[in-house]
Amino acid sequence: MVTRIRQEGFRNSKVMEIASGLTDGIGARLTGSPNMKKANEWARAKLAEFGLQNAHLESWGPFGRGWSYESASVRMTSPDVVELLALPKAWSPGTNGPIRGKAVLAKLTTREDLEKQKGKLRGLIVLTDDVREVKAQERAALERYDEKTLEKLWEYEAPSARPAYGGPEEWRRRREFRRALNRFLEEEKPLAVIDPGALDGGTFRVQQGGSWRRDDPMGVPALVMAVEHYGRIARLLGQKRDVELELDVKARFHDDDPMSYNTVAEIPGSDRAGEIVMLGGHMDSWHGGTGATDNAAGVAVAMEAVRILQTLGVKPRRTIRIALWSGEEQGLLGSEGYVMQHFASRPVPDDPKERENFSLRRSAGPLTFRPEHAKLSAYFNVDNGTGKIRGIYAQENAAVVPIFEEWLAPLKDLGATTVTMRNTRGTDHESFDAVGLPAFQFIQDEIEYETRTHHTNQDVYERLQREDLMQASVVLATFVWQAASRDAKLPRKPMPPGPAAPARAAP
């Protein structure tokens, strides 16, 4: 079977065709946007075309407002006339036609900054941070793991005492500051605000400005600009020269459907059809590029993996279920909603402020189990860019290590060799892991993920690596087949910390 999977995956691959359908045919897929819903429907139709059964959309939420933009034009009109490279932040308003105004450098990165700038910004276009030095770089090489780094990754690393990504307090602090900033901007009424891009070479990350929640302050038109163009304006202002900018941003909010959706389909099982092996990745993206490496790559690999198995006419013992998530970029919302509906949930707080910070990963309280919790064997996730799979994170589940090492044995010539006991964080396997389900993310070569493509305007089809995605599809299809075929479900870790006695199973 592994040989058949390899032959189909390398000789008749459709992975780049799938990736092009998402990136070129649909484009950016911000959660709640019309394009995200197009992607849901497209993936459902494609999975049905492959021959999968029960292809459908499942709602979660409510999420809130959708947002999209049609165009963004930024020009310097004085002391020179030049087009500038910038894009609007998600969920920030448009300009309602072209606007012109003087630029001013007024740092707005802390609450103290907001106090200092009160009463000074009305009618101005605000550059919100200091200009930074840009240094020459050698031509970037593809970042791949070598044997030494894989060996280091294999060594277990004790969890840090510091919470990942700063923990819930840091998350809350950032959210509260964004609210405070948008409230300040609504009161002070600058024409627009512009942040400098974090990278260089015309590449910049652009994410969220406003909020998808209706009751949050909207702020003013907010953009991110390529640092090379931002720097010119900032230097001119530093020389006490007047700079006039013209902006025209066409952006829309979408309030017709507050729900968001995941796309789900199955290959039915045989003698253990009531048990499930899942695979997937998130289909939503940010809007600067077309969401190619984050995460059309993972979606294409997952869809290609089930296409391979379906094409081979496999009869898995367990049902194989693919799920393509939305809401990942806003906090794993789609996968978490799915887990709460299908497998297990915790009480949602009554306090609105606590409810905003609710997450299966961050919340205590008794788990209420649903019948499917006992039936899931494993969930396999792909969401670390376009690089080939080099192994898998066992997520501190010691019992799966020898199993995964055996599965990797016929794939070692493809470069997939390493099983590490380490945890990895920040993507949808965490929603499953948080309720005691075996859930795993693969180790992938970085390629250009952090240096060029992650959440940037360069996250486009051209950055995808064809051979790597073919390899990843073969590895994933093999793991899914093995999990669906073995006599027993994959072993589980002890339940996550919580009350000693779990709540009674939900109907």
Secondary structure by P-SEA (a helix, b strand, c coil): caaaaaaaaccccaaaaaaaaaaccccccccccaaaaaaaaaaaaaaaaaccccbbbbbcccccbbbbbcbbbbbbcccbbbbbbbbbcccccccccbbbbbbbbbbcccaaaaaaacccccccccccccbbbbbbbccccbbbbcaaaaaaaacccccccccccccaaaaaaaaaaaaaaaaaaaaacccbbbbbbcccccbbbbccccccccccccccccccccaaaaaaaaaaaaacbbbbbbbbbbbbbbccccbbbbbbbbcccccccccbbbbbcccccccccccccccaaaaaaaaaaaaaaaaaccccccbbbbbbbccccccaaaaaaaaaaccccccccccaaaaaaccccccccbbbbccccccccbbbbbcccccccccccccccccaaaaaaaaaccccccccbbbbcccccccaaaaaaaaccbbbbbbbcccccccccccccccccccccaaaaaaaaaaaaaaaaaaaccccccccccccccccccccccc
